[in-house]
Every structure is written in C-alpha cells, then in structure tokens.
Amino acid sequence: MRTISNDVAVRLYHLDDEGGVASTILYGTLAEALARAAQEPEEIQAGLYLQTSNDVISYLDYLEG
C-alpha cells in the first residue's frame, strides 16, 4: 500500500471465504478503521481488507508492513 496518513478515507470490509461476499464494516479514516479492525476476533481479522481510492490491502498484511 502506498504511504498514507491516518486521516485518509478508507473502507474497511470483510470478505467471506465461502461465498466471496464483501461486507462493509466501516467507512472512515485509516485510524478509525485500524481501531475497529483490532476489535474483531482473529478469525474475522483474517478476512479484513482496507480500501483507499487507489489501493486494497489485507488488514493483516498492512500490520506486517
């Protein structure tokens, strides 16, 4: 993911493994999305993605840097 600030607008969503259904959890800032994602159980975190206007990255990949 390109370098971005904590106040950039993002979409946090969960992608279901079985049906491939994307469910939006939050539209907000990166800081808000990261805080919300951290509250989810580990099995949900594995399917979380962060989307900006020009990039998508899995939440766990983002944490790994």
All heavy atoms as a GROMACS GRO file, in nm:
protein
  499
    1MET      N    1   0.085  -0.117   0.000
    1MET     CA    2   0.000   0.000   0.000
    1MET      C    3   0.090   0.123   0.000
    1MET      O    4   0.189   0.128   0.070
    1MET     CB    5  -0.091  -0.003   0.122
    1MET     CG    6  -0.185   0.113   0.132
    1MET     SD    7  -0.298   0.101   0.272
    1MET     CE    8  -0.446   0.061   0.187
    2ARG      N    9   0.050   0.220  -0.075
    2ARG     CA   10   0.126   0.345  -0.079
    2ARG      C   11   0.125   0.411   0.059
    2ARG      O   12   0.037   0.386   0.140
    2ARG     CB   13   0.063   0.438  -0.182
    2ARG     CG   14   0.072   0.383  -0.321
    2ARG     CD   15   0.000   0.474  -0.419
    2ARG     NE   16   0.012   0.419  -0.551
    2ARG     CZ   17  -0.089   0.365  -0.618
    2ARG    NH1   18  -0.208   0.361  -0.566
    2ARG    NH2   19  -0.071   0.316  -0.738
    3THR      N   20   0.222   0.494   0.083
    3THR     CA   21   0.229   0.565   0.210
    3THR      C   22   0.109   0.659   0.221
    3THR      O   23   0.081   0.736   0.130
    3THR     CB   24   0.359   0.647   0.219
    3THR    OG1   25   0.468   0.558   0.204
    3THR    CG2   26   0.368   0.718   0.352
    4ILE      N   27   0.038   0.647   0.332
    4ILE     CA   28  -0.080   0.730   0.354
    4ILE      C   29  -0.081   0.777   0.498
    4ILE      O   30  -0.013   0.722   0.583
    4ILE     CB   31  -0.210   0.655   0.322
    4ILE    CG1   32  -0.219   0.526   0.402
    4ILE    CG2   33  -0.219   0.624   0.175
    4ILE    CD1   34  -0.349   0.452   0.387
    5SER      N   35  -0.162   0.877   0.527
    5SER     CA   36  -0.172   0.929   0.662
    5SER      C   37  -0.291   0.866   0.734
    5SER      O   38  -0.377   0.804   0.672
    5SER     CB   39  -0.188   1.081   0.660
    5SER     OG   40  -0.312   1.116   0.604
    6ASN      N   41  -0.294   0.883   0.865
    6ASN     CA   42  -0.400   0.826   0.947
    6ASN      C   43  -0.538   0.886   0.920
    6ASN      O   44  -0.638   0.828   0.958
    6ASN     CB   45  -0.368   0.840   1.096
    6ASN     CG   46  -0.267   0.737   1.141
    6ASN    OD1   47  -0.259   0.628   1.085
    6ASN    ND2   48  -0.190   0.772   1.241
    7ASP      N   49  -0.542   1.001   0.852
    7ASP     CA   50  -0.672   1.064   0.828
    7ASP      C   51  -0.725   1.045   0.686
    7ASP      O   52  -0.826   1.102   0.648
    7ASP     CB   53  -0.668   1.212   0.864
    7ASP     CG   54  -0.567   1.291   0.784
    7ASP    OD1   55  -0.483   1.230   0.715
    7ASP    OD2   56  -0.572   1.416   0.790
    8VAL      N   57  -0.658   0.959   0.608
    8VAL     CA   58  -0.708   0.930   0.473
    8VAL      C   59  -0.837   0.848   0.483
    8VAL      O   60  -0.855   0.769   0.575
    8VAL     CB   61  -0.601   0.855   0.390
    8VAL    CG1   62  -0.579   0.714   0.439
    8VAL    CG2   63  -0.637   0.854   0.243
    9ALA      N   64  -0.927   0.869   0.389
    9ALA     CA   65  -1.054   0.797   0.388
    9ALA      C   66  -1.033   0.654   0.340
    9ALA      O   67  -0.966   0.630   0.240
    9ALA     CB   68  -1.153   0.868   0.297
   10VAL      N   69  -1.090   0.560   0.414
   10VAL     CA   70  -1.079   0.419   0.378
   10VAL      C   71  -1.212   0.349   0.398
   10VAL      O   72  -1.301   0.398   0.468
   10VAL     CB   73  -0.971   0.342   0.459
   10VAL    CG1   74  -0.835   0.401   0.438
   10VAL    CG2   75  -1.006   0.337   0.605
   11ARG      N   76  -1.222   0.233   0.336
   11ARG     CA   77  -1.333   0.142   0.359
   11ARG      C   78  -1.273   0.018   0.423
   11ARG      O   79  -1.177  -0.039   0.371
   11ARG     CB   80  -1.399   0.105   0.226
   11ARG     CG   81  -1.503  -0.006   0.238
   11ARG     CD   82  -1.550  -0.048   0.100
   11ARG     NE   83  -1.645  -0.158   0.109
   11ARG     CZ   84  -1.656  -0.254   0.020
   11ARG    NH1   85  -1.579  -0.254  -0.088
   11ARG    NH2   86  -1.744  -0.350   0.035
   12LEU      N   87  -1.327  -0.023   0.535
   12LEU     CA   88  -1.289  -0.149   0.599
   12LEU      C   89  -1.399  -0.249   0.569
   12LEU      O   90  -1.516  -0.222   0.595
   12LEU     CB   91  -1.275  -0.130   0.751
   12LEU     CG   92  -1.252  -0.257   0.833
   12LEU    CD1   93  -1.116  -0.319   0.801
   12LEU    CD2   94  -1.264  -0.226   0.982
   13TYR      N   95  -1.361  -0.361   0.509
   13TYR     CA   96  -1.462  -0.460   0.478
   13TYR      C   97  -1.411  -0.600   0.507
   13TYR      O   98  -1.291  -0.624   0.517
   13TYR     CB   99  -1.512  -0.448   0.334
   13TYR     CG  100  -1.412  -0.477   0.226
   13TYR    CD1  101  -1.403  -0.604   0.170
   13TYR    CD2  102  -1.329  -0.378   0.176
   13TYR    CE1  103  -1.312  -0.632   0.068
   13TYR    CE2  104  -1.240  -0.404   0.075
   13TYR     CZ  105  -1.231  -0.531   0.021
   13TYR     OH  106  -1.142  -0.557  -0.079
   14HIS      N  107  -1.506  -0.692   0.520
   14HIS     CA  108  -1.475  -0.833   0.542
   14HIS      C  109  -1.514  -0.911   0.418
   14HIS      O  110  -1.625  -0.893   0.366
   14HIS     CB  111  -1.551  -0.886   0.663
   14HIS     CG  112  -1.522  -1.030   0.691
   14HIS    ND1  113  -1.607  -1.130   0.652
   14HIS    CD2  114  -1.418  -1.088   0.754
   14HIS    CE1  115  -1.555  -1.246   0.690
   14HIS    NE2  116  -1.440  -1.224   0.751
   15LEU      N  117  -1.423  -0.994   0.370
   15LEU     CA  118  -1.450  -1.078   0.254
   15LEU      C  119  -1.471  -1.220   0.302
   15LEU      O  120  -1.380  -1.283   0.358
   15LEU     CB  121  -1.333  -1.071   0.155
   15LEU     CG  122  -1.354  -1.140   0.022
   15LEU    CD1  123  -1.473  -1.082  -0.053
   15LEU    CD2  124  -1.228  -1.127  -0.062
   16ASP      N  125  -1.591  -1.270   0.283
   16ASP     CA  126  -1.629  -1.405   0.325
   16ASP      C  127  -1.556  -1.509   0.242
   16ASP      O  128  -1.559  -1.504   0.120
   16ASP     CB  129  -1.781  -1.420   0.308
   16ASP     CG  130  -1.834  -1.550   0.362
   16ASP    OD1  131  -1.777  -1.656   0.331
   16ASP    OD2  132  -1.936  -1.546   0.432
   17ASP      N  133  -1.491  -1.605   0.308
   17ASP     CA  134  -1.417  -1.711   0.239
   17ASP      C  135  -1.507  -1.801   0.156
   17ASP      O  136  -1.471  -1.842   0.046
   17ASP     CB  137  -1.342  -1.800   0.339
   17ASP     CG  138  -1.217  -1.734   0.392
   17ASP    OD1  139  -1.166  -1.641   0.328
   17ASP    OD2  140  -1.170  -1.776   0.499
   18GLU      N  141  -1.622  -1.832   0.206
   18GLU     CA  142  -1.708  -1.931   0.142
   18GLU      C  143  -1.781  -1.876   0.020
   18GLU      O  144  -1.784  -1.939  -0.085
   18GLU     CB  145  -1.807  -1.987   0.242
   18GLU     CG  146  -1.739  -2.067   0.351
   18GLU     CD  147  -1.836  -2.126   0.449
   18GLU    OE1  148  -1.954  -2.141   0.416
   18GLU    OE2  149  -1.791  -2.157   0.560
   19GLY      N  150  -1.843  -1.761   0.034
   19GLY     CA  151  -1.923  -1.709  -0.076
   19GLY      C  152  -1.862  -1.592  -0.150
   19GLY      O  153  -1.915  -1.545  -0.249
   20GLY      N  154  -1.749  -1.542  -0.100
   20GLY     CA  155  -1.685  -1.429  -0.164
   20GLY      C  156  -1.764  -1.299  -0.150
   20GLY      O  157  -1.749  -1.209  -0.230
   21VAL      N  158  -1.848  -1.291  -0.047
   21VAL     CA  159  -1.930  -1.173  -0.026
   21VAL      C  160  -1.852  -1.071   0.056
   21VAL      O  161  -1.798  -1.103   0.161
   21VAL     CB  162  -2.061  -1.210   0.048
   21VAL    CG1  163  -2.142  -1.087   0.080
   21VAL    CG2  164  -2.141  -1.309  -0.035
   22ALA      N  165  -1.847  -0.948   0.008
   22ALA     CA  166  -1.780  -0.839   0.079
   22ALA      C  167  -1.883  -0.762   0.161
   22ALA      O  168  -1.982  -0.714   0.106
   22ALA     CB  169  -1.711  -0.745  -0.019
   23SER      N  170  -1.859  -0.753   0.291
   23SER     CA  171  -1.948  -0.680   0.382
   23SER      C  172  -1.874  -0.561   0.440
   23SER      O  173  -1.772  -0.579   0.509
   23SER     CB  174  -1.995  -0.770   0.496
   23SER     OG  175  -2.062  -0.883   0.447
   24THR      N  176  -1.922  -0.441   0.411
   24THR     CA  177  -1.859  -0.321   0.464
   24THR      C  178  -1.882  -0.311   0.613
   24THR      O  179  -1.994  -0.325   0.661
   24THR     CB  180  -1.914  -0.195   0.394
   24THR    OG1  181  -1.887  -0.206   0.254
   24THR    CG2  182  -1.852  -0.068   0.450
   25ILE      N  183  -1.775  -0.287   0.686
   25ILE     CA  184  -1.782  -0.268   0.831
   25ILE      C  185  -1.780  -0.120   0.865
   25ILE      O  186  -1.851  -0.075   0.953
   25ILE     CB  187  -1.665  -0.341   0.900
   25ILE    CG1  188  -1.678  -0.492   0.876
   25ILE    CG2  189  -1.660  -0.309   1.048
   25ILE    CD1  190  -1.559  -0.573   0.922
   26LEU      N  191  -1.698  -0.043   0.790
   26LEU     CA  192  -1.680   0.097   0.826
   26LEU      C  193  -1.629   0.177   0.706
   26LEU      O  194  -1.543   0.129   0.632
   26LEU     CB  195  -1.576   0.107   0.939
   26LEU     CG  196  -1.529   0.245   0.980
   26LEU    CD1  197  -1.621   0.303   1.085
   26LEU    CD2  198  -1.388   0.239   1.035
   27TYR      N  199  -1.684   0.295   0.689
   27TYR     CA  200  -1.624   0.398   0.605
   27TYR      C  201  -1.575   0.504   0.702
   27TYR      O  202  -1.652   0.555   0.784
   27TYR     CB  203  -1.727   0.462   0.511
   27TYR     CG  204  -1.770   0.375   0.396
   27TYR    CD1  205  -1.892   0.310   0.396
   27TYR    CD2  206  -1.687   0.359   0.286
   27TYR    CE1  207  -1.932   0.231   0.289
   27TYR    CE2  208  -1.725   0.280   0.178
   27TYR     CZ  209  -1.848   0.216   0.181
   27TYR     OH  210  -1.886   0.138   0.076
   28GLY      N  211  -1.447   0.536   0.696
   28GLY     CA  212  -1.393   0.635   0.789
   28GLY      C  213  -1.246   0.660   0.759
   28GLY      O  214  -1.199   0.633   0.648
   29THR      N  215  -1.176   0.707   0.858
   29THR     CA  216  -1.033   0.732   0.841
   29THR      C  217  -0.956   0.603   0.864
   29THR      O  218  -1.008   0.507   0.921
   29THR     CB  219  -0.983   0.837   0.942
   29THR    OG1  220  -0.995   0.784   1.074
   29THR    CG2  221  -1.059   0.968   0.929
   30LEU      N  222  -0.832   0.603   0.821
   30LEU     CA  223  -0.747   0.487   0.843
   30LEU      C  224  -0.735   0.458   0.992
   30LEU      O  225  -0.743   0.342   1.034
   30LEU     CB  226  -0.608   0.508   0.781
   30LEU     CG  227  -0.508   0.396   0.804
   30LEU    CD1  228  -0.557   0.264   0.745
   30LEU    CD2  229  -0.372   0.434   0.747
   31ALA      N  230  -0.718   0.561   1.072
   31ALA     CA  231  -0.707   0.542   1.217
   31ALA      C  232  -0.832   0.474   1.274
   31ALA      O  233  -0.822   0.382   1.356
   31ALA     CB  234  -0.681   0.675   1.286
   32GLU      N  235  -0.949   0.519   1.231
   32GLU     CA  236  -1.074   0.458   1.277
   32GLU      C  237  -1.085   0.312   1.232
   32GLU      O  238  -1.126   0.225   1.310
   32GLU     CB  239  -1.194   0.537   1.226
   32GLU     CG  240  -1.207   0.676   1.283
   32GLU     CD  241  -1.310   0.761   1.211
   32GLU    OE1  242  -1.332   0.740   1.089
   32GLU    OE2  243  -1.366   0.850   1.276
   33ALA      N  244  -1.048   0.287   1.108
   33ALA     CA  245  -1.058   0.151   1.054
   33ALA      C  246  -0.963   0.056   1.126
   33ALA      O  247  -1.000  -0.057   1.157
   33ALA     CB  248  -1.028   0.152   0.905
   34LEU      N  249  -0.842   0.101   1.154
   34LEU     CA  250  -0.746   0.016   1.225
   34LEU      C  251  -0.793  -0.014   1.367
   34LEU      O  252  -0.779  -0.127   1.415
   34LEU     CB  253  -0.608   0.081   1.227
   34LEU     CG  254  -0.538   0.092   1.092
   34LEU    CD1  255  -0.408   0.170   1.105
   34LEU    CD2  256  -0.515  -0.046   1.030
   35ALA      N  257  -0.849   0.086   1.433
   35ALA     CA  258  -0.901   0.065   1.569
   35ALA      C  259  -1.017  -0.034   1.567
   35ALA      O  260  -1.025  -0.124   1.651
   35ALA     CB  261  -0.944   0.198   1.630
   36ARG      N  262  -1.104  -0.020   1.470
   36ARG     CA  263  -1.221  -0.110   1.460
   36ARG      C  264  -1.178  -0.252   1.425
   36ARG      O  265  -1.226  -0.349   1.482
   36ARG     CB  266  -1.316  -0.057   1.354
   36ARG     CG  267  -1.441  -0.139   1.332
   36ARG     CD  268  -1.530  -0.137   1.456
   36ARG     NE  269  -1.660  -0.190   1.430
   36ARG     CZ  270  -1.690  -0.320   1.425
   36ARG    NH1  271  -1.596  -0.408   1.445
   36ARG    NH2  272  -1.813  -0.360   1.402
   37ALA      N  273  -1.084  -0.266   1.333
   37ALA     CA  274  -1.035  -0.397   1.293
   37ALA      C  275  -0.968  -0.469   1.410
   37ALA      O  276  -0.983  -0.591   1.424
   37ALA     CB  277  -0.938  -0.383   1.176
   38ALA      N  278  -0.897  -0.396   1.492
   38ALA     CA  279  -0.828  -0.456   1.606
   38ALA      C  280  -0.927  -0.516   1.707
   38ALA      O  281  -0.891  -0.606   1.783
   38ALA     CB  282  -0.739  -0.352   1.674
   39GLN      N  283  -1.050  -0.469   1.706
   39GLN     CA  284  -1.152  -0.519   1.798
   39GLN      C  285  -1.214  -0.651   1.752
   39GLN      O  286  -1.280  -0.719   1.830
   39GLN     CB  287  -1.264  -0.416   1.816
   39GLN     CG  288  -1.219  -0.288   1.880
   39GLN     CD  289  -1.328  -0.182   1.879
   39GLN    OE1  290  -1.436  -0.202   1.824
   39GLN    NE2  291  -1.299  -0.069   1.940
   40GLU      N  292  -1.194  -0.686   1.626
   40GLU     CA  293  -1.253  -0.807   1.571
   40GLU      C  294  -1.176  -0.931   1.615
   40GLU      O  295  -1.055  -0.925   1.637
   40GLU     CB  296  -1.255  -0.802   1.418
   40GLU     CG  297  -1.342  -0.693   1.361
   40GLU     CD  298  -1.490  -0.716   1.384
   40GLU    OE1  299  -1.532  -0.832   1.400
   40GLU    OE2  300  -1.564  -0.616   1.386
   41PRO      N  301  -1.244  -1.046   1.626
   41PRO     CA  302  -1.174  -1.172   1.659
   41PRO      C  303  -1.074  -1.209   1.549
   41PRO      O  304  -1.090  -1.167   1.434
   41PRO     CB  305  -1.286  -1.276   1.666
   41PRO     CG  306  -1.415  -1.200   1.664
   41PRO     CD  307  -1.387  -1.063   1.610
   42GLU      N  308  -0.974  -1.288   1.584
   42GLU     CA  309  -0.870  -1.325   1.489
   42GLU      C  310  -0.925  -1.389   1.362
   42GLU      O  311  -0.875  -1.362   1.252
   42GLU     CB  312  -0.770  -1.421   1.554
   42GLU     CG  313  -0.676  -1.353   1.649
   42GLU     CD  314  -0.571  -1.447   1.705
   42GLU    OE1  315  -0.537  -1.546   1.636
   42GLU    OE2  316  -0.524  -1.422   1.815
   43GLU      N  317  -1.026  -1.474   1.375
   43GLU     CA  318  -1.080  -1.541   1.256
   43GLU      C  319  -1.147  -1.442   1.161
   43GLU      O  320  -1.149  -1.463   1.040
   43GLU     CB  321  -1.176  -1.655   1.293
   43GLU     CG  322  -1.296  -1.613   1.375
   43GLU     CD  323  -1.273  -1.613   1.526
   43GLU    OE1  324  -1.159  -1.636   1.570
   43GLU    OE2  325  -1.370  -1.587   1.598
   44ILE      N  326  -1.199  -1.332   1.212
   44ILE     CA  327  -1.256  -1.227   1.127
   44ILE      C  328  -1.144  -1.141   1.070
   44ILE      O  329  -1.148  -1.104   0.952
   44ILE     CB  330  -1.357  -1.140   1.206
   44ILE    CG1  331  -1.474  -1.224   1.256
   44ILE    CG2  332  -1.404  -1.022   1.123
   44ILE    CD1  333  -1.559  -1.283   1.146
   45GLN      N  334  -1.043  -1.110   1.150
   45GLN     CA  335  -0.932  -1.027   1.104
   45GLN      C  336  -0.865  -1.085   0.980
   45GLN      O  337  -0.818  -1.012   0.894
   45GLN     CB  338  -0.828  -1.009   1.214
   45GLN     CG  339  -0.872  -0.918   1.325
   45GLN     CD  340  -0.766  -0.900   1.432
   45GLN    OE1  341  -0.658  -0.957   1.426
   45GLN    NE2  342  -0.798  -0.820   1.532
   46ALA      N  343  -0.863  -1.216   0.968
   46ALA     CA  344  -0.801  -1.281   0.852
   46ALA      C  345  -0.871  -1.245   0.722
   46ALA      O  346  -0.810  -1.253   0.615
   46ALA     CB  347  -0.800  -1.432   0.873
   47GLY      N  348  -0.997  -1.204   0.728
   47GLY     CA  349  -1.071  -1.169   0.608
   47GLY      C  350  -1.097  -1.020   0.592
   47GLY      O  351  -1.177  -0.980   0.509
   48LEU      N  352  -1.028  -0.938   0.671
   48LEU     CA  353  -1.048  -0.793   0.664
   48LEU      C  354  -0.957  -0.729   0.560
   48LEU      O  355  -0.841  -0.769   0.545
   48LEU     CB  356  -1.022  -0.728   0.799
   48LEU     CG  357  -1.120  -0.761   0.910
   48LEU    CD1  358  -1.079  -0.690   1.039
   48LEU    CD2  359  -1.262  -0.726   0.872
   49TYR      N  360  -1.012  -0.628   0.492
   49TYR     CA  361  -0.936  -0.554   0.392
   49TYR      C  362  -0.957  -0.405   0.411
   49TYR      O  363  -1.066  -0.361   0.451
   49TYR     CB  364  -0.981  -0.593   0.250
   49TYR     CG  365  -0.938  -0.734   0.216
   49TYR    CD1  366  -1.015  -0.842   0.255
   49TYR    CD2  367  -0.819  -0.756   0.150
   49TYR    CE1  368  -0.975  -0.971   0.227
   49TYR    CE2  369  -0.778  -0.885   0.120
   49TYR     CZ  370  -0.856  -0.992   0.159
   49TYR     OH  371  -0.815  -1.119   0.132
   50LEU      N  372  -0.853  -0.329   0.380
   50LEU     CA  373  -0.856  -0.183   0.381
   50LEU      C  374  -0.851  -0.136   0.237
   50LEU      O  375  -0.764  -0.177   0.160
   50LEU     CB  376  -0.736  -0.127   0.458
   50LEU     CG  377  -0.725  -0.168   0.603
   50LEU    CD1  378  -0.583  -0.142   0.654
   50LEU    CD2  379  -0.827  -0.095   0.687
   51GLN      N  380  -0.944  -0.049   0.199
   51GLN     CA  381  -0.951   0.002   0.062
   51GLN      C  382  -0.944   0.153   0.064
   51GLN      O  383  -1.022   0.219   0.132
   51GLN     CB  384  -1.080  -0.044  -0.003
   51GLN     CG  385  -1.100   0.008  -0.143
   51GLN     CD  386  -1.234  -0.034  -0.202
   51GLN    OE1  387  -1.317  -0.093  -0.134
   51GLN    NE2  388  -1.254  -0.003  -0.327
   52THR      N  389  -0.849   0.208  -0.011
   52THR     CA  390  -0.843   0.353  -0.031
   52THR      C  391  -0.895   0.380  -0.172
   52THR      O  392  -0.941   0.289  -0.240
   52THR     CB  393  -0.698   0.406  -0.018
   52THR    OG1  394  -0.619   0.353  -0.124
   52THR    CG2  395  -0.637   0.370   0.116
   53SER      N  396  -0.883   0.501  -0.217
   53SER     CA  397  -0.931   0.534  -0.351
   53SER      C  398  -0.849   0.466  -0.461
   53SER      O  399  -0.895   0.454  -0.574
   53SER     CB  400  -0.930   0.685  -0.372
   53SER     OG  401  -0.798   0.734  -0.361
   54ASN      N  402  -0.728   0.419  -0.428
   54ASN     CA  403  -0.645   0.357  -0.532
   54ASN      C  404  -0.572   0.230  -0.490
   54ASN      O  405  -0.486   0.183  -0.563
   54ASN     CB  406  -0.544   0.459  -0.587
   54ASN     CG  407  -0.457   0.516  -0.477
   54ASN    OD1  408  -0.454   0.467  -0.366
   54ASN    ND2  409  -0.387   0.622  -0.510
   55ASP      N  410  -0.604   0.175  -0.375
   55ASP     CA  411  -0.536   0.055  -0.327
   55ASP      C  412  -0.627  -0.031  -0.241
   55ASP      O  413  -0.723   0.020  -0.181
   55ASP     CB  414  -0.415   0.090  -0.241
   55ASP     CG  415  -0.284   0.090  -0.317
   55ASP    OD1  416  -0.270   0.010  -0.408
   55ASP    OD2  417  -0.197   0.170  -0.282
   56VAL      N  418  -0.595  -0.159  -0.234
   56VAL     CA  419  -0.660  -0.252  -0.142
   56VAL      C  420  -0.550  -0.338  -0.082
   56VAL      O  421  -0.461  -0.384  -0.154
   56VAL     CB  422  -0.763  -0.342  -0.213
   56VAL    CG1  423  -0.819  -0.446  -0.118
   56VAL    CG2  424  -0.875  -0.260  -0.273
   57ILE      N  425  -0.556  -0.358   0.050
   57ILE     CA  426  -0.460  -0.444   0.117
   57ILE      C  427  -0.531  -0.516   0.230
   57ILE      O  428  -0.622  -0.460   0.292
   57ILE     CB  429  -0.339  -0.363   0.169
   57ILE    CG1  430  -0.229  -0.456   0.222
   57ILE    CG2  431  -0.382  -0.264   0.275
   57ILE    CD1  432  -0.098  -0.387   0.250
   58SER      N  433  -0.489  -0.638   0.256
   58SER     CA  434  -0.548  -0.708   0.369
   58SER      C  435  -0.501  -0.642   0.498
   58SER      O  436  -0.390  -0.590   0.506
   58SER     CB  437  -0.513  -0.857   0.367
   58SER     OG  438  -0.382  -0.878   0.414
   59TYR      N  439  -0.586  -0.645   0.596
   59TYR     CA  440  -0.555  -0.586   0.726
   59TYR      C  441  -0.428  -0.647   0.785
   59TYR      O  442  -0.340  -0.576   0.832
   59TYR     CB  443  -0.675  -0.603   0.821
   59TYR     CG  444  -0.648  -0.570   0.964
   59TYR    CD1  445  -0.624  -0.439   1.003
   59TYR    CD2  446  -0.647  -0.669   1.062
   59TYR    CE1  447  -0.599  -0.407   1.136
   59TYR    CE2  448  -0.623  -0.638   1.195
   59TYR     CZ  449  -0.598  -0.507   1.232
   59TYR     OH  450  -0.574  -0.476   1.362
   60LEU      N  451  -0.417  -0.779   0.782
   60LEU     CA  452  -0.301  -0.846   0.841
   60LEU      C  453  -0.173  -0.813   0.765
   60LEU      O  454  -0.068  -0.794   0.826
   60LEU     CB  455  -0.323  -0.997   0.847
   60LEU     CG  456  -0.438  -1.041   0.940
   60LEU    CD1  457  -0.452  -1.193   0.938
   60LEU    CD2  458  -0.417  -0.990   1.082
   61ASP      N  459  -0.180  -0.801   0.632
   61ASP     CA  460  -0.062  -0.760   0.554
   61ASP      C  461  -0.022  -0.617   0.589
   61ASP      O  462   0.097  -0.586   0.597
   61ASP     CB  463  -0.088  -0.770   0.404
   61ASP     CG  464  -0.088  -0.914   0.354
   61ASP    OD1  465  -0.044  -1.005   0.428
   61ASP    OD2  466  -0.133  -0.936   0.240
   62TYR      N  467  -0.120  -0.532   0.611
   62TYR     CA  468  -0.091  -0.394   0.648
   62TYR      C  469  -0.016  -0.390   0.782
   62TYR      O  470   0.081  -0.316   0.797
   62TYR     CB  471  -0.219  -0.311   0.657
   62TYR     CG  472  -0.193  -0.167   0.694
   62TYR    CD1  473  -0.156  -0.075   0.597
   62TYR    CD2  474  -0.203  -0.125   0.826
   62TYR    CE1  475  -0.130   0.057   0.631
   62TYR    CE2  476  -0.177   0.007   0.861
   62TYR     CZ  477  -0.140   0.097   0.764
   62TYR     OH  478  -0.113   0.226   0.796
   63LEU      N  479  -0.060  -0.470   0.877
   63LEU     CA  480   0.005  -0.474   1.008
   63LEU      C  481   0.150  -0.523   0.999
   63LEU      O  482   0.235  -0.476   1.073
   63LEU     CB  483  -0.073  -0.563   1.105
   63LEU     CG  484  -0.209  -0.512   1.150
   63LEU    CD1  485  -0.271  -0.611   1.248
   63LEU    CD2  486  -0.200  -0.374   1.212
   64GLU      N  487   0.173  -0.618   0.910
   64GLU     CA  488   0.308  -0.673   0.893
   64GLU      C  489   0.403  -0.574   0.827
   64GLU      O  490   0.523  -0.587   0.838
   64GLU     CB  491   0.302  -0.802   0.812
   64GLU     CG  492   0.239  -0.916   0.887
   64GLU     CD  493   0.229  -1.043   0.803
   64GLU    OE1  494   0.283  -1.046   0.690
   64GLU    OE2  495   0.166  -1.137   0.850
   65GLY      N  496   0.346  -0.474   0.759
   65GLY     CA  497   0.426  -0.369   0.699
   65GLY      C  498   0.479  -0.407   0.568
   65GLY      O  499   0.567  -0.375   0.509
   0.00000   0.00000   0.00000
